[in-house]
Amino acid sequence: MKKEQLKKYAELLVKKGVNLQKKQILVVSASINARPLVVEIVKAAYKAGAADVEIAWSDDEISKIAYKKKTATALSVVPEWEITRREYFIDKKIAYLGIISGDPEAFKDISAKKLSAARRARNKAFAQFREYTSSNKIRWCICGYPDKEWAKKVFPDLNKNDAVKKLWDHIAKTVRLDADDPVEEWEKHQRELQRRCDFLNSAKIKSFHYENGLGTNFDITMPKGYIFCGGAEKGALDGVWFTANMPTEEIFSCPDKSGANGKLVSSMPLCRNGQIIKDFWLEFKEGRIVDFGAKEGYENLKSIIETDEGSHYLGEIALVAHDSVISKLNTLFFETLYDENASCHFAIGDCYPTCVEGGADMTEEQLAERGLNNSLEHVDFMVGTKDLQITATTDEGKQITIFKDGGWAI
């Protein structure tokens, strides 16, 4: 990849992603594989007036050794300093940038029990930090950077160097780096996403019905005062606009926890905890998952669903056209950040409080009263297809075609 393009990417993430403000601290969470991008981000952050830039490094190989050597009980212990560190981040009102880079199947040989134990412990320990990001009290952005193992998984017929180059080219297209002015292109894109959000928010939708040839036949109701968001989001504490996902093609909201009925069939594999889950389905009754199956990764899927009571319910509904920029690449990325933006999807688990009127200032109990879900998990899975039909029913009983043949009808 060209250094000039890498510099352009870093500046986009700092300016349009977290929208870093002067004298603010930027925290970057990244794999050691992403060091070239991190270096450029640090330069861009200080150029933007950052007070400090702190890097939280990770290494899949080292993590894998720990998973193999430690017991599930030992993996359930989260050091106090890690919790204190995140409390410090909250106190300092940092901006947070997470970079995804690594082998999607890095932990495929690790038992689901160990992965689940570590995940649950960390989700519980960092619950307050997660609440601050999900409610936009901390401005945050998640992005990607190509890694040899990841690239080889996506493009198995290419050698590693060519695969990395192609993956980088794809990532650049998804974030519009190929435009003369990526920032301006993002602003145009976000305006179009906002137009559709405005339409759905004013329609006073009571429920959606999904149906396609894979076997999805599903109904979902919406809570009173729902809000569809997409593209840019506003910081809950400072009112500063930012972009939580780069790329993003979705508009999303929170469904009524108890309003899911019917069957959802996955349209794409799900990579979670360094393992792949393929050809899976979920059956719902009065909001709760009552049955499920998978041709591959069943135990991993089971561990996600059984994390807590809230992980038996849905926390997010997201709409993405089948002809999105990412979908047109006709590439399975084996990474949810990209794959979810090629397909309509839902999320098992936690809601985004900002997706209901006044939600950012509500307690968990108040959100629950409004019908929103709470969980230690939040796992997106894709259901969109080229023949997906979505019909909305409004409070007044009017029916509106939202998706026809996998694409927007509004």
Protein Blocks (a to p, Z undefined) as FASTA:
>chain_A
ZZklmmmmmmmmmmmmnopaehiacdddddfklmmmmmmmmmmmmmnopabdcdddddfk
lmmmmmmmpcfklmmpccfklmmmmmmmmmnopacddddeddfklmmmpcfklmmmmmmm
mmmmmmmmmmmmmnopaccdddddddfklmmmmmmmbcfklmmmmmmmmmmmmnopmpmb
lmlmmmmmmmmmmmmmmmmmmnopabdcdddfkopacdddddehiacdehjacdfklopa
cdfbacdfbdcddddfklcgcjdddfbdcdeehiacehiadddeehiafbdcdfehklmm
mmmmmmpmmlmpcfbdcdddfkbfklmnopaehiaklmmmmcccddehjddfklpghklm
pcfklmmmnopacdfbdcdddfbdfkbccddddfkopacdfbgghiafZZ
